Amino acid sequence: MHNHESDTNCMTVIVGRKASATGFVIVGHNEDDDWSSVVRHGYVPEMDHMPGETLPAEAGRARIPQVSHTRGFYWSEVCGPNGGLSASDLMVNDRGVYVCSDSAGVTREDGTDSELLTDGGVAYNVRRAVAERASTAREGAEIIMDLARTWGYALSGRLYIVADAVEAYVVQLVRGRRFLAARVPDDAVAAIPNNYVIRSAADAEDVVYSEDLVNYAVGKGWLREGDAFDFYRAYQADANIDRPVNVDRQFYTLLKLTGQRFDRSRLPFAVKAPRQYGIRDVMDALSNHYEDLQADIRTGTGRSPHSTEITRVCRDTTIESTIVQFAPMVKELTLWTAYGRPCAVPYLPIHPLYGAPDAVDRMEDPAACLTAHLTKERAYSGRQGDGWQAFRDFCNELEFFYAACEADLKAVQTAWRERKIVENDRRTEPAQVFDDRQVREALDLLAKFAEAHFHMIPVDAWAPAGDERGAVVFDSPETPSEESLVFCAGGPVRRTRTARAISGSLEQIGSGRYQFSFKRDEMISEPDDAVADEFYLGFATESGNTYVGTVRHRL
């Protein structure tokens, strides 16, 4: 129920400490999930535990023993309609150890649980164990490999990224007990999409792998005896080899960072950096749509780069983007966070080891929430009504008019990023005061941008179960153009759940108030549709002005 193994989730950029203008490792990560997911934020305090305690786990998975003392950590929790997800959360602990992950998509491993796993194996608790137990990135990588050896990994395949101020590791897991891990060279950059990127022990100086990795692949018929070993070719399923969705993102990210075009059939795990990179470079890489390249093809309402057949780095499923900037004092590290698509909403300099900003959202008891993470108790239910939801609404509203205001948005983003990087470096305010102010300033910035570029209007909608038609009621100070009316669900489902006004249905029902009808089956597949609380209306008026609104009430 919680495994959520979409094969096109997430993107990570890693900069080694000698390649970094900060003098420390930099890791940037786009978290991509179904748009029915929401993100909650909190700080789980360090705790002592009683002998015999175990970690809560997914149904059928191993409840591994808890250690006597666990570290405190900042937690970015991703929840869906059925509870917390197994493979999406980001964590950074009080020793400055950071962990995130990218799906490896589908692998060849087809063995049964009884053949591959002990007590059902581990999934979510891989990242939790790193956050609670690791003092360094190296120790975090060793924890992951030990868990794989002892219990077996329960999901199809995944790449875990573990970093601290001086080192970063990528640990590639296959369902069962097999893995290949490598340290990112200090003078290199790496781009991690949703397939295995470490091919063999020759890809880096510091490589660790399970003892029977090669022999197992030969025995399964995935590698011919005597052939050169390639982890990607041996363990990745055919359906996930050379997929443009992954090759493009890795290729264009390396191109953006290094200016070099690499062989698309054998993209490198890590590349020696031709220069040093700063936080701004990683922001730009994670916001990449392949602008000014032949690959930047756009279609549809608003000519947005997100909802197209081409998968960008910043895309329709991106629900949060983060960049960790380590500092000489661990507690002072910055987690630059865009609470939505990074091309659309600003990166905020957040200091997570002081706690999550209340202005974004409030997790009342993070330790209790962690215990309940894999249960229905943490299920997403409706609009959130907080700062995080406001960022999300802006992302969705922007899609209607993206191309028309793209240049202005880039200018606003550039100015914000440059100003905030300097401001963060010179911060004198207490971290929590500073962080809450960043949230308020960002929301105010977006509200002013929206008012200037796509005028906001109130919208109500209803679609009674069993009826063939639904209706939308909205306010407009000008006469709407019926053919321009677009009513759609938020996020990636926009491509398949978009309704136009039924011809002739637009009518004025009061002063500045209008109504039109749409076909219900174009928008809602079931009465309890998971995204039914996020609908948006966009249109142009007969004079050419543009308006957008979020459905605040479903009547």
N, C-alpha and C positions, 0 to 999 in steps of 0.2 A: 504493500500500500504506500510505503514511503520511499521506495527506491528511486523513482523519478530519474531514470537514466536516459534522458533525451541525448541523442548522439551529436547534437550541435550546440552544446552549452559551453559558454565561457571562453575567455581568452586571457592569457597572462603574459606580461613582459617582465623580464628580469635583467637588471643591470648589475654587473659585478662591481665590487667596491673601487677597484682601480679605474674602471670605466665610468665611474660616477663623479659628477662635479661636487657632490656633497661629501665625498670621502667615505661614504657608507653604501652598502647594498641598497638598491631601490627595487621594489616589486610593485607592479601595477596589475590590477585584475578587474576585468569586466565580468560580473555575475549575470548569467543569462538563464532565465527560467520561464516557465509558462506564466503568462500575464495574470493568471488567477492567483499567483503567489504574491505575498507581501513580505516586507522586511521589517523586523523589529530589532531594537538595539538595547544592550544593557551591559553592565559590568558584574561578572560573577566573582564574589570575593574569595580569597583563599580560605580553605577549610581543613579541619581535622576530621578523620573518619574512623569509625569503629572497625575492629577486626571482623572479617566476614562480609563486609559490605560489597555489593557488586554494582556495576553501572547498568542503568536501564537500557534496554535494547529494543530493536524492532521485533515484532512477533516472529518467533522461530530462529532468532539469532542469539549468539552466545552472550551471556551476561558475565563479562569478564571481571575479575577481582579488582576492587578499588584499592588504591594505595593509601597509606596512613595520612598523608598530607597532600593537598592539591593547591596549585598556584591560582592566584586570581587572574582573570582574563576578561578582556573586552570581547563581546560576542555580537556578531551580526547574524541574526536568526532569520531564516527563510521559512515561511509557513504557507501551506496550501489549504485547500478546502477540507482535507482529511487530517491535518496536523502538520507538525514540523517535518521538513524534508531530510533525507538521509545524506545527501551528497552536495549540499549547497552552502553551508555556513562558513563564514570567515571568522578567525579568532586570532588574537594577539595577546600574549600573556605578560605578567609583570616582570619577567626576565627579558622581555623584548624578543620573544620567539613568535613568529608569524606563521600561520598555516592557512592555505586555501587549496582549491583543487579544480581541475578541468576533467570532464568526462573524456574517456578514450573511445567512446562509442562502442560498437560491437566487436567482440574478440572471437577467436576460433574456439575457445575453450567450451566444450559441450559436456563435460563430466557432470555427474550427479552431486548433490550436496554431500551425500554420504561418502563419496569418493574423494572429494576435494576439501571438505570443511570439517571442523570439530564443533559440535553443538550449534551448527548453523552458521559459524563464521562471524566476522565483524564487518560492519559497514560504517554507520554514523560514528561509532566510538573510536575510529581511527583518529579523526581530527580532535575529538574531545580529549583523548589520551595525550596527544601532543601538547595541547593547550594546558592541561592540568599537570603535566609531569616534566616537560622538557625545560632544561636550563640553557641550551644552545640549539642552533639549527641542526648541528651534527647529531646531537642526542635525539632530537625530534625525528630525524630520518631513521635513526636506529630503532626508535620505538615503533615506527610504522613497519619496518622490516621484521622486527621481532613478533609483532602481532600477526603478520602474514604467515610467518613460519609456524607459530603456535596454534592459531585458530583458523587461518585461511581467510582470504578476502571474499566477501559474499556477492559483490556486484560484478558486472561483466568486465569492466576495465576502467582504470582511473589513474590520473597523474596528480600526485600530491606535491605541492610546492611548499617547502619549509625554509624560512630565512630568519637570520638575525642581522645585526649591523655589519658583520664581516663575512658571512657566508650564505649561500643559497643552494639548496638541493632540490632536485626533481626525482621523485620516487614513482616509478611506473609499476602499477600492480595489475595482474591478471587474476581473474576469478580463481581462487585456490591459493597456492603457496608460492607462486613464482613471481619474481620481480626483477627489475633492473633499475638501479639508482645511480645518479651522477651528481657531482658538485659542479656548479656553473663556474668556469674559470674567472678569476678576479678581473681580468682585462677584457671580458667578453659581454655580449648581450645575447639574450635568447628570447624567442617568441614561441609561445606554447598554444596551439589550437586544440582541437578535439581528436587528436590521434597521438600515438606514441612518437616521440621525437628523438629519443636516445636510441640509436640503431645497434651499437656494439660497444665493447670496451675501448675501442679506438677513438670514440667520440669525445673523451675527456680524460684527464689524468687520474681523477679520483672516481672510480667506478666500482660498484658492488653489485653482485647478482646472485640469485639462488643457485645452489650447486649443480642442480640437474637441468638448468635452463635449456642448454643446447640438446642434451640427450633426450629430454622429454619431447622437444619439438620434432626431433628425428623419429622417435618412436610413434608419434601421432601422425607422421606423414606430412608435417608442415614444412620440413626442411630436409633436403636430400643429404645423406651422409657425405661428408667431404666438401660440401658447399660452404662458402663464407656465411657466417651467421649474421642475420639482420633481424633484430627483435621485431621491428615494424612489419616486415614481410612475413615473418614466421607466426606471430601471435595476433596480428590485426586481422579481422575478418575481411574477406574479399570485398564486401560491400562498403567497407570503410577505408579502403586503400585508394590513394590518389583521388579522393573526392575533392572537387573544386571548393566546396564549402570550407574545407580545412586548408588545402594547399593555398588558396587565394589569401586567406588571412595571415598565414605564416609568411608567404612570399612578400605580400605588400607591406607587412609590418617591418620585415627586415630591410626592404627597399627604402621605406620611409626613414628608418633609423640610420642605415649605413650608406645609402645611395647605391648599393650593389644589387645586381640581379643574379640570383643563384639558380642553379639547375633545379627546376620544379620537380623533377623525378627523384631528387635526392637532396632535399633541403637540409641544411646543417642544424645540429642541435644547438650550438652556440657559435657566435662569430666574433672574432677579435675586433674590438671597437676601434674605428678610425678616429674617434675623438671622444671627449667626455660628454656625458649626458646629464641633464638636470631634470628636476621635477616637471618643468614645462614640456620637455621633449616627450616624457612618458604620457603626460596629459594628451598631447597631440596624437601620439600613437594609438591611444585607446579611444580617441574620438574619430578615428580614420574612416572615411567613406570611399577612399580611392579617388578623391577629388583630383581634377585635372588629368585623369588617366582614362584610357578607353574603357576601363572596367566600370566607370561611374555611370551606369545606365539607370534612368529613373522613369517610372510610369505611375499612373494613378492620381487620385485626388491629392492635391497639394504638391505633387512631384517630390515626395519625400524620398530620401535615400534608404529608408528603413524597410518599408513593406514592399520589397521587390524580390524577384527571383535570385538576385545576386546577394550573397551573404557578406555583409561588411563586418568590420571589427566592432563598430558601434552600430547596433542593429535593433530590430523591433522587439526582440526578447530581452534586451539589456535592462535589468531592473535596478542595478546599482554598480557604480564603478569606484574603485579605491586604489590609492597609491600610498604605500608606507614609506615615510621619510624618517629613517632612524636618526638618533641624536646622541651626543656624548653621554648624557644622562638618560637612562632607559625610559623613565617616566615622561620625559619631554618629547618623545617621538610623536610625529604628526601622522595621522591617517587622513590624507586628502580624500574626501568623499563627495561624490556626485550622487545624490539620492534619485537616480533615474539615469537616462541616457546622457553620457558626458558631453555630447555635442549640444545638448539642449539646456541642461541645468548646470550651474556652476560647481566646480570643485571647492569644497569648504575645508579649511584647515582645522581639523578636529583633533583633540588630544585625548584619545580614548582611554588611557590608563588613569585619567581623572574621572572617568564616567562618561556615559552617553548624554548628549544634550537633550534636555527635556523639551526644547522647542521643536525637535524633530518628532519624537514619540517618547512615551514613558513606559518602561517595563517595571512594574511595581515591585516584584520580587524575583530578580534574575535567577537566583539559585533554585527557587521553586519552579520557575519556567523551564530551566534546564532539565530538571527531573521529569517534567511533563512533556518535553519537546516532542517525543515520538507518539503522543497520544492525541485523541480528538480534542483534548482540552486546549491545545495550541492551534486549533483549526482557524483558518481565516474566515471571517464572517462579515461581509459587507464593507462599505466604505469606512475608512478609518477616522476621518474627521480631524486629522492632525497635520503637522508640518510635512511629514513624509507623504501624505496623500496630496497635499497641495503641490509638491514637486511632481508627483506622478500625473496629476491633472494637467499641469502645464505641458508635460511631454506629449500627452494625448491631444491636447488642444492645438499645439503647434503643428501637428501633422497635417492639418487642413490647409495650412498656408506656408509650409516649410520653405519652398523655393522662393516665394515672394519676399520673405523676410530673412533669408539665410545670410546674406551679406551683413545686415545690421546685427544679427545674432552673433556672428563670428566676431564682429568688432567689439560688442559688449563682452563676450567671453574673453577675448584677448586682453582687454583692459582690466577685467576682473582678475584674471590669473596673474598678470604681472604685478598688480597692486597687492594682492593677497600673499604672494610669495615673499615680497618685501615686508609686508605687515607682520607676517608670521615670524619671520626671522628677528623682528624687532619687538616682539610681544613683551609687554610688561604687566598686563592685566592677569589676574588669576585665570587659569585655563578654563574653568567652567563658565566664568563670566564672558571671556573672550569667545568661546565656542558658541554659546547661546546668541551672542551678538552677530556672529557670522551667519547663523541660520536666519535670523530676523532680517538682516541686510539682504541676503540672497532672495528671500521670499518677496521682499519689497521691490527688489530689482526686477524680478520676473513679473510681478503684478503690473508694474509700470510699463514693461515691455509689451505685455499682453494688451493693455489698454491702448497703447499706441499703434499696435500692428494688427490685432484681431480683437475687435471690440467685444467685450463679454456681455452675454445676455442670459437671463434665467430661462430654464427649460424644464418642463415636466413631460413625462411619457408614461404610457401604460399599454400593456398588451395582454389582455385577459386570456387565460388558458382556454383553448377550444375555439377562440375566435380566429378568423383568417386574417384579420387586420388589426394593427395597432395604431395608436395615434400619438402625435407629438404636439404639445402646446408650447408656444414660446413668445417672448416679447421682442419687438424690433421697432426702432424709431423710424425706420424706412421700409418701403415695400419690398419684401423678399422676392427674388427670382425663383420660381418653382423648380425650374430645371437645375438650379445650382444646389438645392437642398440635399445634404448628405447626412444620414443618420447612421452611426456605426458604434460597434463595441470598441473598447480600448485595447491597446497592445497588438500582438501579432494576429489576433483573430480579426482585425480590421479587414484583412484581405478577403475573408470568407463571410464576414458578418457585417455587410454594408447594405443599407437600404436607401433607395431613392424614393422621393414622393410619388405616390400613385398619381398619374396624370389627372389633372382637374380637381384634385382633393384639397389644394391649398385654399383656405378661406380666412378672411378677417373676422374675428369673433368679438372684437372689442377695440377700444382705442389703443393702437400699438400692439395688439395681441392677435396672434395667428395660430392656425391649426392645420395640420395635414395628416394624411394616412399613409401607412406603409404596409407591405406584406409581412406578416408576423414570421413566417418561416424563413425569411431572409436574415432574420436577426437572432432568433432564439430557437435552439434545438430542443430544449426541454424547459418545463416550467421553472425548475430550480437551477437554471443555467448558472455555471460557476462564475461567469463574468457579468451576470445580469445586473450588478450594481454599478457598472462602469460603462455608461453610454454617453455619446457626445454628438452634438449637432453643429454643423458648419454650413454656411451659405454666403452668397453674395446678394446684394440688393440691386435693384434696377439701375441705381446710380453708380454701381461698381464697388461700393464699400463692402468690407468683409466682416462677418460676425461669427462667433463661436460660443457655445455654452455646454456646460456639463450638466447632465440630468441629476438634479439634486433630490427630486422626489419622484417616486414611482407610484402613480395613483391607482 
